[in-house]
Amino acid sequence: MATTLNEDSIPQIDTQSGQFVVAALYKFVSLPDFEQIKPVLEQVCHANQIVGTLLLAAEGINGTVSGPREGIVALMKHLWSDPRFADLAPKYSLSPEQAFIRMKVKLKKEIVTMGKEGIDPNRLVGRYVPPKEWNALISDPDTLVIDTRNDYEYAIGTFEHAVDPKTTTFRQFPEWVENNLKSLPAEKRPKKIAMFCTGGIRCEKATAFMLEQGFDEVYHLQGGILKYLEEVPEEESLWKGECFVFDQRVSVTHGLQVGHYDLCHACRMPITDEEKQSDKYIQGVGCPHCYDSLTEDQKQRFGERQKQIRLAQARNERHIGRKMPPRETTEA
């Protein structure tokens, strides 16, 4: 799928409404000098009012950041100037506010943590399926569709007939494959396996793992759910619900519009307006998912944190201690 890799590909914003550009990006590429890349990348981001998280490892780069459009332009021009990132094609969307609080560039062993040695998408990877061709693949009765995200993400939205591995971290995915697919006799194994995730990184690494395990026809959604929701019209879509994102927006819908979920700042689970009517929902303290498991000390501390957030808002300031969902990692 052709992408124009220059500043014209970055969406324009409504300067009157104060919109920010969110860029979700990743690339598996050999980066033996990843430690040296970090300070320069930090400098570019701080100089251009960019916040979010970028992960660097020997296997590549992964992250989601937000900032004013001119800041995102500067960052992308910097990255594209490195031949190894020349074809880096982020998924862009807009946010009414900065989607993150701080800027962090982290050095990691893996840019998405599977915990399995030798899994290298640069060497072996499944077949990319553009969003426009995805419906046909997952509608094929010979295709097993697997959501490689975690249970709380699956809970608020997924593709029709997708299997939920019920993982809480990506590290658990190999064990699920071992127990539920690899253990099947050859004649009962799925003919085709199609996998997807938010932005493409988890399912890309998952295809490399599946091929290593001896599965032959393995596919993954190019650009992930975000690219599908951007390109496929809602009336043609097989996506049901909303897509969890790892920033202040919490979720997005078709056309990458901001969704309807809020976030519990105690357990970081996405919560609906209906759940917020529960006696067990106290803003900033707890929700029906976690309230009964919180200690009184936790409830008191979370309550004080929420008080400080309200005071900061009254001063028209952002409370810097308000943490949003890192969960296990950022996902492009």
C-alpha positions, 0 to 999 in steps of 0.5 A, a space after each residue: 500500500 503506497 504511502 507518501 512519506 513526507 510532511 504532506 501525509 501528516 494531517 492538517 489541524 484546526 488551529 482554532 480548536 487547539 488540536 494535536 496530532 497523534 503519531 503511532 509508529 513502529 518498525 522492526 529494523 536492526 539498530 545496533 546503535 540504539 543506545 546512541 539514538 536515544 539522546 538525540 531523539 529526546 532532544 528533538 522531542 523536547 525541542 518540539 513540544 512532543 510528549 509520549 513514549 518511544 521504545 528503542 531496542 536492537 530490533 527496532 523502534 516503537 511508540 506513540 507520541 503527540 504534539 503540535 503538527 509542526 512538532 510531529 513534522 520535525 520529528 518525522 523529518 528527523 527519523 526519515 533522514 536515517 535510511 533505516 527509517 526512510 519507509 517509516 509510516 506512522 498512523 496519524 490521528 487527531 486529539 483535542 488535547 495533548 494525548 500524554 503527559 511526559 516524553 519518555 525515550 526508553 531503551 529495551 530488550 524488545 520493542 514489544 515484549 514476547 519474551 522468546 529468543 530468536 523471534 525476528 520479523 526482519 528474518 521471517 514474517 507473515 503475509 501483510 493484508 491491507 485493510 481493504 482486503 481484510 474482510 474477505 480473509 476473515 470471512 473465509 471459513 478456513 481462517 482462524 482469526 486471532 486477536 493478539 491484544 489483551 483481554 481488557 482491549 478485546 472487551 471493548 471491541 474486536 472483529 466479528 468471530 475473533 478468538 480472544 486468547 484471554 491474555 493480560 500481557 503479550 508474554 502469555 501469547 506463546 503459551 496460549 498457542 502451545 496449549 490451544 493450537 500447537 497441541 492440535 493434531 495436524 488435521 485439525 489445525 486451522 488452514 489459515 491464521 489471521 491476526 491483528 492488533 492495535 497498530 500492527 506491531 504485536 501481530 507482526 511479531 506474533 506471525 514470526 512466532 507462528 511461522 517458527 512453530 510450523 504454521 504455514 499460512 499466517 497473515 496479519 492486518 497491515 497497519 493494525 486496527 487503527 489503519 482499518 478504522 481509518 480506511 474502511 467505511 463504517 458501513 462496510 466494516 466488520 469491526 464491532 465496538 471501539 478500539 482501546 488506545 494507550 493515551 488520554 483518549 482511551 478509545 477510538 471509533 471508525 474514522 479514528 474519532 475519539 470514543 466513549 470510554 473513560 479510564 479508571 485511574 486506579 486499575 486503568 480499565 476502560 469504563 462506560 458511562 453506565 459503569 460510572 453510575 455504579 456505587 463502586 465508581 468514585 472518580 479517581 479512586 475506583 470502579 466496579 472492576 477494582 473497588 472491592 480489591 482496593 485497601 482503605 489506604 489505597 482508596 485514601 491515597 487515590 482520593 487525595 490524588 484526585 483532589 490534587 487533580 481537581 485543584 490543578 484543573 481549577 488553576 487551569 493547570 495539568 496535574 503532572 502526577 496523573 498517570 495514564 495507561 502504560 499497562 505493559 507498553 505503548 503500542 503502535 
